[in-house]
Amino acid sequence: MTGSHSPKMTQNEWLFLAVIILTGAFFRLWSPGQIAVEHFDEGVYASNNLLVTPKLHLPGYPVRELYAPPLVPFLSEMSRGESSWSPILPGLIMGILTVPAVWCITRIWFGPLAGMIAGLLAALSDFHILYSRSILTDVPLGLFLVLAVLVITLSYNSIDSQPIITKATGKSSKSKKKRSGKNEQADSKSGFSYFWILAGLLTSLAWWTKYNGWLPLAIGLSGLVPWLIFNQERSQSKMKYLICWGLISVLAYLIWLPVLFGLSESGGYSRVAANHKGYLVGIENWINSLVHQYQNHLALDGILSHSSLWVALVLSAIFTWNTRNLKSNSASQPTKNSLIGIGLMTGSGFFLAGLASWIGTSFVLILINLVACVGCLIFFLFKRNSKERTGNIALKRNIWLLMAWFFGLALSTPLYRAYPRLTLPWLISCWIGTAAGLSYFVNWVHQFVSFAPVSQSMKSSAKNRNSQNQTSALPILATIILTGLGFLLFFSNKEQLIEQGIPGWQDRTGLKNIASQIVEQISIQASQTEADKTNSRPIQYLATYGQPAIFYHLGHNADLQFQRENQLDFAPLVISSLSSFLTNLQQLEGEQYLVISQKTLDTELKSEWNLVKNRFEQVEIYPYSPSKLVSLNEFSPTELSQMKQSPLFEILLFRVK
C-alpha cells in the first residue's frame, strides 16, 4: 500500500483496468430496451421544461427545484431522443465513469492492487448497476463525490511535498533549485493552485447535482482535522491545510450561488430545506432505518455482487504473481508455492462469496472495511520507526479521510427515510476500504507462501528454488476448508441466488407501456366523435396527478407525434387538485381526461374525490407491477416478501363528462 505516490502504471495494470471498465460498461448497457423512466423523481427530472411541445407552451413538471438542483434535469433534457432510455443516458455514462474514478482514488490512496479490487467491486455491484440505469441524482453525485475527494487529496499532497523537499535534501535541494531556477517553484505553486481550483469546481458540480453535494467538503475537513491532531511530524504546516480546505469551500460555494439565487423565485432555499426535513426520521428511529436499509441491500443483492469478492481475489492473485515475477525477472512458469498462494486466495474468495450470499455483500464489505480502517489506523499511529512514520504521512491522512467518509455516512444516512439510493455514497467508501483490506490480505498471503522469488542473486537462486518447492500443510488445509465452506454456503442458497439474478436488469418499461396504451385508447375514443368525422382533430387533454413518469411518457409521445405529423392530437397537463382542474375546463377546447392511481384516490385525494367523482367517467384500468427500484420506495423488503406476487398498482384513466 502506498500513500500519495503510487508506482507507475504497468502494462498488466493497464490491461486489468481496461477489462474492469469494459465489464462495468457491459452490465450497465445491457438490454437498453428494458430501460425507461419509471421512478417518481425520474419523471420530474426528465419533464424539466422542454419535453412538452412548444406549440402549446406548456410548462414542465412543477416544483422541480424541490427535488434536485438543475444539473441532472438539464443533462437529461439534452440527451432526449426517440428511444425510451435516451433521458437516462447521463446516468449510464456517469455510472460507467464511476468505475475508473473509484479505481483512481483507491490506487492513489492505497496502491495499484487496492485500486484494481475497488474497481472490480464497483463494476460488479448490482446495487450500482441498478441505479446507473436510471436518471436519479445519486449515481452522478457518487461520481462527483469521488472525483472531488480525490482532487482534495491531491491538494493536500501538494502541500506535503513542498516542506519535505527543502528539509530532507538540504544543500542538495538548494543546488537543485539553482539548476532549475524559478521553474520548480512556479510549478509547485501552480500545482497547488490547480488542484484546489479543480477540487472546488468538482465539489460545486456535486452541489449542482444534489443538495447534499457539499459532502466532499465535509469528508475533506472531518478527515483532515484528526490527522492534524495526531500528526506531530508536520505541526508547522497545519494552517496551510486548513487554508487549502477553506479556499476549496469558498470557490465551491461561489460556483453554487446561481443555484441558490435561482431558488428565490420559488420560495428560496428555506422551502427546499423544509421539504428535506420531512424525510428525516429522527434519532429515535435510527436503528429501524438502519435495519430497513440493510434489508434493502439484501433485496438488491444479486449474483454479480456475491461473485465480485471471489473475482477480485482471483484476479488479485494473478495480477500480483505476474507483477512480482516481472519485477524479479523470473520465469513466468508458476512455482508450487505460487499455485498454493493463488489457491488460498481463490478459496478465500469462494468463502466470502458464499458468506455474502447469506448475510449480504454489503455486510461482508462492512466487516472487511471495519477491520481495514481500524487495523491500518492503529498500525500507523503506533509505528515506532520515525522514518517510516514520516514517510507514511499521506497514507495516514488517507485512512482518516476514509474513516470520516465511511463512519460519517454510516451514522447520518439512517437519520433519513430508508430510500435505498441514499446509501450509494456510503457504499463507495465500503468498496475503497474493502479494497484496502483485501490488498493487505493478498500481500500477506504472498509473504506467507512466498509464491514469487524474493532474492535476485545468482548465488541464492538454488536456495530459492528449494524453498519454493517446500510446501506447508497449513495454507493447503486453509485452502481446502475455505473453498469447501464457500461452495457449501453458495450452493445451499442457490434458489435465492437464481431468483435474485441481476436486479439491475429488471424491466422498467411498465409505465412507458401504460402511457402508450392510454394514447391508443384516447385515439380510439377520438375517432368516434363527431369532430373526427368532419376531419377536424381537436386536442385531447390528459391531466395527470402525482404521476410524473407517465406525464413524461405522454409528453414524449405527444412531442414525437408533433414532430412527425406536424399536428398534435393530445397534450399532457399536470394538475394540483381535481377541483381546480374542473374549474379551468372552460379554457380547454377539446376532450379532457384524467390519469391517476387508485392508491392516490384512496389516500390523499379521498375526500375531494368523493365530491367530484360524478364528473368523471372511467375509461380503463391499467395494472402496473413496478421494478424493485420503485417498489422498495413504497414497501419494505419484509412487506414485499410477504406478498404472494409483485405489488400491483392500478393506473386509472377517466374522461371528464
N, C-alpha and C positions, 0 to 999 in steps of 0.2 A: 504494500500500500504506500501511496505517496501523497504528499500534500499539495503544494502549489505547483510543483514541477513534475509532470508525468513524462516518461520517456517518449521518444519519437515513435510515430506510427510505423509498424512493420507491415510487410506485405500480407502476412496472415491476419493481422488485425483489420486491415482494410477489407479483406475478403469476408471475415466474420461480420463486420459492420454492414457490408452490402447485403449479406444474407439476412441479417436481422431486420433491416429496413424493408427489404422486399417481402419478408414474411409478414411484417406488420401491415404493409400495404395490401397484400393479398387478402388477409382476413377482414380488412375493413372495406375493401372494394368489391368483395364477392357478392354476386347477385344484386346489383343495384336496383333491379326492378321490384325488389321487395322493400325498398326504402321509400318512405313518403312522410310528409308532415302529419303527425298524429298527436303529439303532446300538446296540452293547452298552451304552454309558453312558446312552443314552436310555431303554432298558428299566429300568435301575437307578433313574433319577430318576422315571420315570412309575409305577414299582411301589413307591413310597415306603413306605406302611404302611396305606393305606386302601382300595386297589383290590380286595383280596380281600374277599369278603362277610363281614360281621360275624357271620354265623351260625356259621362255623367258627372264628372268632377266630384266623385265620392271619396271621402276620407278613408284612411286605413283603420285598423282596429284601434279603438280609443285607449287612452292612458297607457300606451306602450312604455312610457318612461317609468312607470311604477314597477315594471318587470325587469328592465335591463337598460343600461346606457346604450347609445346608438350604434356602437361599432358592429356588433354581430348582426342586428337587423339590417344595417347598411350593406354588409358583405352578402347577406342572404338575398337582399334585393338585387344586388349587382350580378349575382350568379343565376338569376332567374332564367329559365328556359322552358321548353315544351315538356321535358321529362319530369316525372314526379319527384325525382331525387335532386333536381338541379338546385333548389334553395338550400339543400343540405351539403352541397359541395364544400363550403368553407369548413364545416365540421369534419368532413372526411380528410381534407388536406391537413388541417391542424392536428387531427388525431394521428396521422402518419408522421408528421413532423415532430410530434412529442417523443416518438421512439428515439431518434438520434439526439434530441435535446436531453433526454434522461441519460442516454449513454454518455454524452459530453460532460455534463456536470458531475456524474459519478466517476468518470475517468479522471477528471481534474482533481476531484476531492480524494479519491481512494485508489486510483491506479487503473491500468488497462483491463485487468481481469475483472475487477468490480464493475467497470463500465460495460463490459460485454454482458455480464449477468443481468445488470439492471435493464439494459436494452432488450434482452430476451424476455424478462418479466413484463415489461411494458408492451412488447409486440404481441405476446400471447395472453394478455389479460382479457378475459371475457367481459369483465366489467367495463374496461376502457373501450373495447371494440364496440359494445352496445351503444355507448354514449357518443362515440366517434361517428356513428351512423345516424346522428341527429343534429339539429341545429341549436341545441341548448348551449348555454354560455359556459358550461363547466369545463368542457374539453379545451376550448380556446383559452380560458382562464388558466388551466393547468399548463399549457404551453408557455404562455407569457410569464407565469409564475416561475417556472423552471429557468427560463432564459434570464429573467430579471435577477433571481438569486445567484445564478451563475456569474453574471457580469458584476454584481455587487461583490462577490467573492474575488473576482479579478481586480476590482478596485482596491480591496483590502490588500491583496497580494502585491500590488504595485507599490503600496506604502512599505511593505515588508522589505522589499528589495533595496530601497534607497539607503537606509541606515546601515544595513548589513554589509553592503559592498564597501562602504567607507571604513567601517570598524574592522572588518575582517582582513582587508587587503593592505591597509596601512600605506606604506610607501609605494607598494606596487600599484595601488589604486590611483595614487597621485600621478605616477608615471603614465599609467593608462589614460588618465584624464588629459595629460599633456599631449599624448599621441592623438587622442580623439577630439581634443579641443572642446568646443561648446556643444558639439553634436550630441554627445551622450547625455549631457544634462538636459538638452532640449527634448531628446527622445523620452527621457524619464518623465519630464513634466507633461509632455503631450500625451504619453501613455496614460498617466493618471487622469488627465482631463478627459481623454477619450472614453475611458471606462466609466467614470461617474456620469458623464453625459448620456452614454448609451444605457446605463442602468436606470437613469431617470426616465428615458424615453420608453424603455420596455415596461417599467412599472406603470407608467401612465397608460400604456396600451392595455395592461391588465385592468386598470381602473376604468378605462373606456369600455371594457368588456363586461365587467360585473362590479357592483357597488362595493364589494369587499376586495377589490383589486389592489388595495394597499397592503395586502398580505406580504409581498416581498419586503416592504419596509419593516413590518413587524418582525419577520424572521431575521432580517439583517441586523436589527437592533437587539432583539432578545437573545440572539446567539453571540453577538459581539460583546455585550456587557459582561456576562460571566467569564468570557475569555479574557477580557481586560482585567477583571478582578483577580483571576488565578494566574495570569501571565506575568511573571516577575521579570522575565528577561527583557521585555520591551516597554517598561514603565514610562520611559522618556517620550514615547510616541503615542500615548493613549489619546491625546487630544486630536491628533491627526485623523485617527479612525472615526472619531465622533464627528469631526468636521466633514469628512468624506460622506458619512451617512446623512448628515444634515443637508449637504448640497444635493444629494440624490433626492431626498424628500422634497426639498423646495422646488426643484425642477419638475418632478413628477406632479406635484400639486398645481404648478403653473400651467402645465400642459393639460391637466384635467379640468381647469377652470371653465372652459367653454361648455362642458357638460353641466357643471353647476349653474352657470348662467342660463343655460337652456331650460333648466327646470323651473325658472322663475315664472314662466308663462302658465305652468300647471300646478302652482302652489308651493314651489320651492322644494329643497331637499327635505324639509321637515315632513312633507307629505310622504315622501319615499321612506323616510325613517319610521314614520308611523305605520306604514304598510308592512315593513320588515318586522317591526315589533310584534305584529300579530302572529308571526311564525315562531316566536320564542315560546318554549315550553317551561322554562324556569329550572332552577337547580333541583327543586323537589321532584321533577320528572326526568332528571338526568340519567338515572340508571335505566328507566323504562325506554328512553330514547336510544341509549347505548345498545341495549338488548335488541331493540327493533332494528337498528342499523346492522347489527351482526346477522340477524335473520335475513335482512335484505341482501347482504353479501352472499349468504348461503344460497338464496334463491337465484342469484345471478352468477353462481359459480358453475362453470362448465368444465368440460374435459380439457380444454386448452389451458386454463389456469392451473389445473391439477398437474398436467404434464409439463408445464413450464419449469417447475422446480427440477424435475428429472432431466429435461433437455439442457437446462442451464449448467448442471453439474457435469453431465456427459461432455458437452462442448467445452466446458472449462478444463476438463481433464485433457482433451485432445489439444486444445489451444496451449495449455501450459507445457505439455510434453513436447510439442513441436517447437515452441519458443525456447525452452531450455536447451533442447538439442541443437537448435541453430546457434544459440549463444555460446555453447561449449564446443561447437564444430564437431560434434559427434555424428556417428552414422544415424540414419533415420530409422534403422531397424529397432523396434522396441525391445527392451530387456524384459526378463521375467518379472522383476520388481516393478517396472513401469506398467505392465499389464495388471499387476496386483493393485497398484495405485488407482488406475483407471477403473478397475472393477470395484474398488472400495467406494469411489465417488459415484459410480453408477448405482451401486446398491443403496447408498445414502439417498440418491435421488429417487429411487423407487420407494424407499421408506417415506420420504417427505411427500411424494405424490399420493401415496396411499393414505397417509395421515391427513392430507388436505382434503381427500375425498370424503372423510368422515367429519372433521371439525371445521373444514372450510379453508381455502387457500389463504384468505386474509388473516385468519387466526394464526396459521403457521408463520406467515410473514411477520406478524406482531411478535411472536415468540423469538424468532431469529433476530428481529430488529432490536428488541429489548436487550438480548444478550450482546449483540454487536455494539450498541450505543454505550451501555453501562461498562462492558468489558474494556472497550477501547479507551473510554474516558479514564477509568481507573488506571489503566496501564500507562497512559501518557502523563497523567497527573503526578504519579508517584514514581516515575522512572528516575533512577538515581544519576545516570550518566548525563552530566550537564551539556556535553556537546550534542549528544543525541536529542536531548530535550530541546535545545535551541534549534536544532535542525528540523524539528517537527512542529514549529510554531504554527504554520499554516494548517497542518493536519489536525492539531488540537482545536483550532478555530473551526475547521470544517465539521468536526464532531459536535461542537457546541451548536453550530448552525443547524445541523441535522436533528439534534435533540430538541432544539427550540421549535423546529418545524413539526416534528413527529408528536411530541408531548403537547405542544400548544394547540394543535388542531384536534388531537385526541380528547383534550379536555373541553374545548369550545364547541366542536361540532354537535355533540349530543344536547347542547342547550337549545337547538332548533328542532323544529318538526322533522321527523325522520324521513326526509326525502333521500333516496339512495344517492342521487347525484351530488349531494353536498359533501360526500366523503371522498370525492375524486382528488382534491389537493392533498388530503391526508394519505391516500393510497400511494401517491407518488413518493412520499417520504418513506413509506414501507418498502417500496422497490429499492430505493437507494440504500437504506440501512440493511436490508436483507442481502443485497449485493456485496456490501462491505463485509458482513459476517461470513458469507459463503466464500468470498475470496480469501479470507483468513483461513477458513477450513481447508480450502484447496491447497494453499501454501503449506499448511501444517501436514497434510497428507503427503505432499511432495517431500518434505523433510523427513517424515516418519518412515516412508518406504524407500526413499532415495531413488525415485524412478527416472532421474536424469543424472548423468555423470557430474560429479562435483569437482574433481580435480582435472585440470587440463595438462598436467605434467606427464611427460612421456614415461618417467620412471614409475609413476603411480598408476599407470593405465591398467597393468595386470591386476594390481590390488583392487582397483575399482571394479574390474570385471568380476573378480571373485566375490566382492561384496554385493554386487548387483544380482549375482546368481544365488546368493544366500537369501532365502525367504523365511519370513516369520509366520508362525501359525496364527498370531493374533489378527493381523489385517485380513487374512484369508477367512478366518472364523467370523470376523465382523462383517465381511462382505456377504457371506452366506446368510447370516442372521438378518441383516438389514434388507437384503433382496427378498428373502422369504417373507418377512413381515410386510414389506411393501406390496408384494403380489397378493398376500392374504387380505390386506386392507383394501387394496384397489379393486380386486375382482369380487370380493364379497359384497361390495357396494355397486356392482356392475349395473343393476337395473336402474338405480338412481342416476348413474352417470349417463346411461343411454337416454333416459328421459330428459335430463338436462341438456345434453347435446352441446350446441354452441348458442347460448342465449342471444348473442349479438346478431344472429342470422334469422331471428324471428320475423315473420311477415308483418309489416307495419302499414299495409295499404288499406286497412279496413275503412277508415273514414274517407279516404280518396274514392273508394268504390261506392260508398254510400252517396257521396256528392254526385258522382256520375249517374247513379240511379235516380237521384232527385231531379237532375236536369232532364233525364229521359222521361220521367213521369210528368213533369211540367210541360214538356213538349207535346206529350200526348193530350194533356188537358187543353193546351192552347189550340191544338189542331181541331178541337171540337167546338170552338167558339165561333160566333157569327163574324167576328172581326177577321178571323183567319180565312173565312170563305170569301171575303171581299179583298183578299190579297194584301191586307194590312197586317203588320206584325207588331202588336203592342208589346211594351216591355213587361216582362214578368218579374215582379219584385220578390226577392226572397229575404225575409227578415230572420236573422239568427240571434239567439240569445245564449250567451255562455258557451259558444261553440266556435272558437277562433280557428281551429284546424279546418272545420267544414267551411267556414267563411273564406278561408284562403283557397281551398279547392274550388269552391263555387266561383270565386273571383278569378281564379286561374282559368277555369273553363270559359267564363264569360270573356276574358281577355283574349284567349286564343280564338274563340269564335268570332270576335270582333275583328281581329287581325285577318282571319281567313275570308270572312264573308262581307266584311265592311258594314255589318249591321249587327245589332245587339238584340237578342231575344229576351234575356233575363239579366238582372243585376242584383248582387247581394247587398244587404244592409246589416248594420249592427244596431240593435235597439237596447235601451237601458231598462225599459219596462213595457209591459203589454199595454197599459192604459195610454202611455204617450204614443205608442205605435198606432193604436186605433184612432187617437185624436188627430194625427197627422196624415191620415189616409187620403184626405181630400186633395193633398198636394201631389199625390202619385196617380198618374193616369195609367191604368192597366191592372192586371190581376196582382193580388198580394198574397204571399204565402208566409208561413212561419215554420222555421226549423228549430226544434228544441228537444231536449232529452226528457224522458219520463221522470228521471231522478230529480231534475230541476223543478218540474211541475209538482212533484210530491214533497218537495222540501222548501226551498227559498221562495218560490212563487205560488205556493199552495193557496194562500188566502186571496191573492189577486186573481189567480186562475178561476177560482170559484165564482168570481164576479163577472168575468168576461168570456167564459168558455162557450157561451151560447153564440158568440160572434164568430166562432171558428168551426170549420168542418174538417174532420180528419180524413186525410187522403191516403196515407200509407204509414206503416210501421217498419223500421229497418233495425233488425237485431245487430248488435255490434260486440265482438269479442276483442278486447284490446290486447296489445302485446304487454309483456312484463314492464316495459319502460313506462307504460301508462298505468297498468293495474296496480303496481306497487306504490303508486301515489295515492290510490283510492283505498286500498286494502292492505292489511299487514300480511306478511307471508303465512302466518298462522291461519288467518281467515281464508286465504287462498287455498291452503292445503285442506281445509275443512269442506270446501265446496266440491261437489261431485264433478263439476265441469267448469270450464273457464267462465269467469264472471261475465254475464251478458248485460249490456246496456241496451236501451231502446231509444233510437232517434226517431222522432215523430215529425211528420210533415202535415201541416194544416193549411187549408185555404180559407182566406177571410171571406165571410159571406157578404 
